[in-house]
Amino acid sequence: MDIITAVDGQPIAGISELIGYLASETTPGQAVTLTVLRLDEEGTQEMQFEVTLTPRP
């Protein structure tokens, strides 16, 4: 299971905060860094991914 914990270093406590941040602070085509807490059979890891945003359908 992956849990998004931050966007561009801004802590995110839930899906509503994630949506609010993306709507107010970003634009389609922009690259952001997601900090993700990955929980699996090997334990817990914090990872970062750079993603490029696309427009919502």
RODODREN-252932 format. One line per 10 residues: number of its first residue (from 1); for each residue x, y, z of C-alpha. Coordinates in nm, 4 decimals. Each point is the difference from the previous one (the first is absolute). Layout:
<sites>
NUM> X,Y,Z | ...
</sites>
This chain:
<sites>
1> 0.0000,0.0000,0.0000 | 0.1233,0.3511,-0.0831 | -0.1022,0.3107,0.1975 | 0.0735,0.3496,-0.1346 | 0.1369,0.2027,0.2909 | 0.1206,0.3180,-0.1766 | -0.0006,0.1895,-0.3297 | 0.3074,0.2136,-0.0746 | 0.0924,-0.0256,0.3686 | -0.3446,0.1224,0.1168
11> -0.1443,-0.2539,0.2479 | -0.3328,-0.1536,-0.1063 | -0.2294,-0.1540,0.2641 | -0.2678,-0.1414,-0.2300 | -0.1573,-0.0070,-0.3431 | -0.1842,0.3298,0.0496 | 0.3278,0.1786,0.0801 | 0.1634,-0.1610,-0.3036 | -0.2805,0.1134,-0.2317 | -0.0022,0.3486,0.1544
21> 0.3754,0.0386,-0.0402 | -0.0030,-0.1195,-0.3601 | -0.2948,0.2274,-0.0886 | 0.1447,0.3147,0.1587 | 0.3754,-0.0386,-0.0391 | 0.0576,-0.1833,-0.3291 | -0.0905,0.0016,-0.3687 | -0.0244,-0.2753,-0.2632 | 0.3396,-0.0771,-0.1499 | 0.1808,0.0889,0.3224
31> 0.2351,-0.2545,0.1571 | -0.0397,-0.0621,0.3745 | 0.1788,-0.2284,0.2438 | -0.2160,-0.2421,0.1963 | 0.1325,-0.1360,0.3292 | -0.1472,-0.3448,0.0514 | 0.0028,-0.2357,0.2956 | 0.0114,-0.3542,-0.1422 | -0.1207,-0.2784,0.2271 | 0.0678,-0.3538,-0.1208
41> 0.1136,-0.3408,0.1175 | 0.3575,0.1300,0.0264 | -0.0953,0.2832,0.2362 | -0.0456,0.3739,-0.0381 | 0.1925,0.2269,-0.2372 | -0.0264,0.3695,-0.0775 | 0.0389,0.0636,-0.3724 | -0.0196,0.3001,-0.2319 | -0.1383,0.0082,-0.3525 | -0.0023,0.2837,-0.2503
51> -0.3251,0.0042,-0.1967 | -0.1364,0.2296,-0.2688 | -0.3580,0.1122,0.0483 | -0.2586,-0.0305,-0.2770 | -0.3386,0.1737,-0.0318 | -0.2951,-0.1672,0.1676 | -0.2411,-0.1572,-0.2480
</sites>
